[in-house]
């Protein structure tokens, strides 16, 4: 129910350039299945969760007209500006479709029932397997075969049915499915489920282990990133100090968040351009406010204490700049000395020719 009336962005697991599809969540059916409206005004049921094999990434918009920090507007297939009457009709249609989906679920049809049928074991006579809850996981002491890799037919952490090998905790096998595709599996206890999901993140020093927020989406606060982040040696070399951890600490202490810091950065850029324009402004401004007066009334001011520049980086830049200045100075002196020597040699040659 947490997503009802929210605007979400879905990136489907398809090849090609990134494209976010905006959806308006109209109603909740059951589990992670919701009734959504698309930009083309289609209304249908869709599973809104990272365990949906068709979905690569999901984002919740902070508000109807605001994009998450990591989403570019040019990559969004956005919803149109619907009128109040359009929204009312869409919500009525969403409630009707939700009731149909619930009735279909009870009768053994529809997307929820189809998902349950797909999760049923292929071995005859075995008990039906319940779907893994992305927030709660599954019961401790229960063993399941989970995909330990991502390929064309499975996602990492997805339960794989139809495995005939005995369930032995932490055992690993290569399973060949009915379609002939092979997948690497691991037998995972319910109490180790979330630790298992975090394994890929632990292999990459740039990514923190996954934590799920109350609506089941991965999320980390800046304070957690600042406290848990460590600097790791990488294969490429870049001169100067590593400042990422300092910058994250700065953002956490500042407590503005990414959007607030972006707004401050935008104002600083506008201030810099207004300063350049002010220098070129004509003296006669007529009856209008000059740019300097606009800046004064607007309250835009540059405060160096609020700029996110690591002191170690400033020291490094200062040293490198001094090195380059000294090198340029020495080159200039050497060039002047060569020029003076050349002129002296030329004058000496002229005297020897004309005693």
Secondary structure as the mmCIF struct_conf table of DSSP 4:
data_model
#
loop_
_struct_conf.conf_type_id
_struct_conf.id
_struct_conf.beg_label_comp_id
_struct_conf.beg_label_asym_id
_struct_conf.beg_label_seq_id
_struct_conf.end_label_comp_id
_struct_conf.end_label_asym_id
_struct_conf.end_label_seq_id
TURN_TY1_P TURN_TY1_P1 UNK A 2 UNK A 5
STRN STRN1 UNK A 7 UNK A 12
BEND BEND1 UNK A 13 UNK A 13
BEND BEND2 UNK A 15 UNK A 17
STRN STRN2 UNK A 20 UNK A 30
TURN_TY1_P TURN_TY1_P2 UNK A 31 UNK A 32
STRN STRN3 UNK A 33 UNK A 37
TURN_TY1_P TURN_TY1_P3 UNK A 39 UNK A 40
STRN STRN4 UNK A 43 UNK A 47
BEND BEND3 UNK A 49 UNK A 49
TURN_TY1_P TURN_TY1_P4 UNK A 50 UNK A 51
TURN_TY1_P TURN_TY1_P5 UNK A 53 UNK A 54
STRN STRN5 UNK A 55 UNK A 60
BEND BEND4 UNK A 62 UNK A 62
STRN STRN6 UNK A 63 UNK A 63
TURN_TY1_P TURN_TY1_P6 UNK A 64 UNK A 65
STRN STRN7 UNK A 66 UNK A 66
TURN_TY1_P TURN_TY1_P7 UNK A 69 UNK A 70
HELX_RH_3T_P HELX_RH_3T_P1 UNK A 73 UNK A 75
STRN STRN8 UNK A 76 UNK A 77
HELX_LH_PP_P HELX_LH_PP_P1 UNK A 78 UNK A 80
HELX_RH_AL_P HELX_RH_AL_P1 UNK A 84 UNK A 107
TURN_TY1_P TURN_TY1_P8 UNK A 108 UNK A 108
HELX_RH_AL_P HELX_RH_AL_P2 UNK A 110 UNK A 118
TURN_TY1_P TURN_TY1_P9 UNK A 119 UNK A 119
BEND BEND5 UNK A 120 UNK A 120
BEND BEND6 UNK A 122 UNK A 123
TURN_TY1_P TURN_TY1_P10 UNK A 124 UNK A 125
HELX_LH_PP_P HELX_LH_PP_P2 UNK A 126 UNK A 132
STRN STRN9 UNK A 133 UNK A 133
TURN_TY1_P TURN_TY1_P11 UNK A 134 UNK A 136
STRN STRN10 UNK A 137 UNK A 137
TURN_TY1_P TURN_TY1_P12 UNK A 140 UNK A 141
STRN STRN11 UNK A 143 UNK A 147
BEND BEND7 UNK A 148 UNK A 149
BEND BEND8 UNK A 152 UNK A 153
TURN_TY1_P TURN_TY1_P13 UNK A 156 UNK A 157
STRN STRN12 UNK A 159 UNK A 159
BEND BEND9 UNK A 165 UNK A 165
TURN_TY1_P TURN_TY1_P14 UNK A 169 UNK A 170
STRN STRN13 UNK A 172 UNK A 176
TURN_TY1_P TURN_TY1_P15 UNK A 178 UNK A 179
BEND BEND10 UNK A 180 UNK A 180
STRN STRN14 UNK A 182 UNK A 189
HELX_RH_3T_P HELX_RH_3T_P2 UNK A 190 UNK A 192
HELX_RH_AL_P HELX_RH_AL_P3 UNK A 193 UNK A 197
TURN_TY1_P TURN_TY1_P16 UNK A 198 UNK A 198
HELX_RH_AL_P HELX_RH_AL_P4 UNK A 199 UNK A 202
TURN_TY1_P TURN_TY1_P17 UNK A 203 UNK A 203
TURN_TY1_P TURN_TY1_P18 UNK A 205 UNK A 206
BEND BEND11 UNK A 207 UNK A 207
HELX_LH_PP_P HELX_LH_PP_P3 UNK A 208 UNK A 210
STRN STRN15 UNK A 212 UNK A 212
TURN_TY1_P TURN_TY1_P19 UNK A 214 UNK A 215
BEND BEND12 UNK A 216 UNK A 216
STRN STRN16 UNK A 218 UNK A 218
HELX_RH_AL_P HELX_RH_AL_P5 UNK A 222 UNK A 228
BEND BEND13 UNK A 235 UNK A 236
BEND BEND14 UNK A 239 UNK A 240
HELX_RH_AL_P HELX_RH_AL_P6 UNK A 244 UNK A 254
TURN_TY1_P TURN_TY1_P20 UNK A 255 UNK A 255
HELX_RH_AL_P HELX_RH_AL_P7 UNK A 257 UNK A 280
BEND BEND15 UNK A 281 UNK A 281
BEND BEND16 UNK A 283 UNK A 283
TURN_TY1_P TURN_TY1_P21 UNK A 286 UNK A 287
BEND BEND17 UNK A 288 UNK A 288
HELX_LH_PP_P HELX_LH_PP_P4 UNK A 289 UNK A 290
HELX_RH_AL_P HELX_RH_AL_P8 UNK A 291 UNK A 298
TURN_TY1_P TURN_TY1_P22 UNK A 299 UNK A 299
HELX_RH_3T_P HELX_RH_3T_P3 UNK A 304 UNK A 306
BEND BEND18 UNK A 307 UNK A 307
HELX_RH_AL_P HELX_RH_AL_P9 UNK A 311 UNK A 353
#
